[in-house]
Amino acid sequence: MEILLEVKNVKKSFGQKIILDGVEFTLEKGKVLGILGPNGSGKTTLLNLIQSFLKPTEGEIYIDGKTAGIETKGKVSMLQDKNIFSWWMKVRDGIEFYKEFFGDFDEEKARNLLDRFKIDRNQRIKSLSKGTYEKFAIILALSRNAKLFILDEPLSGIDPLDREEVTDIIIDNLNEESSMIVTTHLVAELERIFDEVAFVKDRKIFLKGDSEILREERNSSLEEIYREIYKR
């Protein structure tokens, strides 16, 4: 299989504080990787490095054969965790904004997902509930024709009754030409979508492997493995 993402001996520090130290892994095209770990383990920093919001202190990151940076930004679609829209914008304005900003944005796909989630296109974005805004943000991220999708805690803020539907939509939007990274602490609710998982601990990748093989070898669910690795 073709490697889409390669992270080579990456270290990231802020002053004297080391956040990541020697992180290495690859991700093949068409695969979904779950990056797991508690808050403060460095997951979000790692995602920001891949998206080129940050630069590694040491090491290298390659996306589709190119060094992560200006050339690769357009290949990556990352779930926005903050409301970046002006107060006056309605949902339909947000769609137009993304359409103008991202040349690979699929407006028809976005509109179909809005209908599936039953989100009113005429509602102001600022008035959306936290859960509905999270769904809207997922729609925007998934409606791009990117090489790599990054979803940081996609179920955060989503009502438990809606989480299965959101997970189904994520699955429905997977394809063989792109890869996806998902971080979560809600392992049980997302583990069915992971082809591979990487557990971040002590600033490194503590354990990485094929999800099914890990479950068979340890006779445990991914959530049980997670609890064992991070138990106090």
LOSE-390269 format. One record per residue (C-alpha): residue in one letter; x, y, z. Coordinates in steps of 0.05 Angstrom, whole numbers, plus 5000, padded with zeros to 4 digits. Last residue first. Layout:
<recs>
AXYZ
...
</recs>
This chain:
<recs>
R493451065748
K490850675689
Y493150945623
I495450315588
E490149855619
R484450345605
Y486550415532
I487049665523
E480049595552
E477550135504
L480949785446
S477049155464
S480848585495
N483447885479
R490448185480
E492847875415
E485947875383
R484348605399
L491348825378
I490648445313
E483948755298
S486449465311
D492849405270
G498549685310
K501650235351
L503850255424
F507550765466
I508051285411
K512151795449
R511352385497
D510651925558
K504551605527
V501051655460
F497151035439
A496950925364
V491150565331
E490050235264
D484050065220
F479650485265
I472250575249
R469650065300
E473650405356
L469351025354
E464150945409
A468550515454
V474450995449
L470951625473
H477651945490
T478552135418
T483452295363
V481752125291
I486652105233
M483951975164
S486651735097
S484751885026
E484251524959
E480950894985
N474851255012
L471551435078
N465451885077
D460351345097
I464651185158
I464551905183
I457051915171
D456151285212
T460151585269
V455652205269
E449551745270
E452451345328
R453951985366
D447052275362
L443951965425
P450352125464
D449352865448
I455453135410
G459753625448
S466153225435
L464452695384
P469552935333
E475252945384
D480453195334
L478452985264
I484053025213
F482652845141
L488352705094
K488252715017
A482753245014
N476453264972
R472953735021
S466053595047
L468553205108
A471253825143
L465154255130
I460353705152
I464453585215
A463954335232
F456454315221
K455853715268
E459854075321
Y455454685311
T449254245324
G452253975388
K454254655415
S447454945398
L447155385336
S445656115348
K452456365325
I451555985259
R445256375243
Q439755915218
N437855965144
R441155305124
D437054935176
I440754315200
K436953655192
F443253235200
R441752865134
D439653525102
L446153855123
L449853245096
N446553325028
R448354065027
A455653915043
K456053384988
E453153874938
E458154414959
D464253964949
F470254374972
D476654234933
G478054964917
F477755154990
F476555885009
E470756034962
K466855394977
Y468555465051
F465556155054
E459555935013
I458055375062
G458755855120
D453956335086
R448855765080
V449455645155
K448056375169
M453456905180
W451957535220
W456657385278
S462657255233
F465056535227
I471256215258
N467555815311
K473155405342
D474754665340
Q475754655265
L476153945238
M482253895194
S482453785119
V489553655093
K491953665021
G491554425016
K496554505072
T501554055037
E505454554995
I505555085051
G508654595100
A509353845112
T515053585070
K512353265007
G511352524991
D503852515000
I504852835068
Y511852815098
I513653005170
E520753115193
G524853105257
E526853635308
T523454235338
P517654065293
K513854655262
L506854855284
F500455005245
S503454545193
Q497354075192
I501753495214
L504853935269
N497954155292
L495853425296
L501853255339
T500453845385
T493253595391
K495452905412
G500853135462
S498952735523
G495553325557
N488553025555
P488852265555
G491351855497
L489151565431
I491051695359
G486051295317
L488551165247
V483751065189
K486850755126
G485650895052
K492751125038
E497650845088
L499651195153
T506751195180
F509551265250
E515051595291
V514852045351
G521852195380
D519952645437
L513353025439
I511453565490
I518253745517
K518154355563
Q524754725564
G522355255516
F516454965480
S518554285455
K516753855396
K520553235373
V519052835311
N523152215296
K519952125227
V512552215215
E510451935148
L503552045118
L500751785052
I504351125047
E502150714986
M500050005000
</recs>
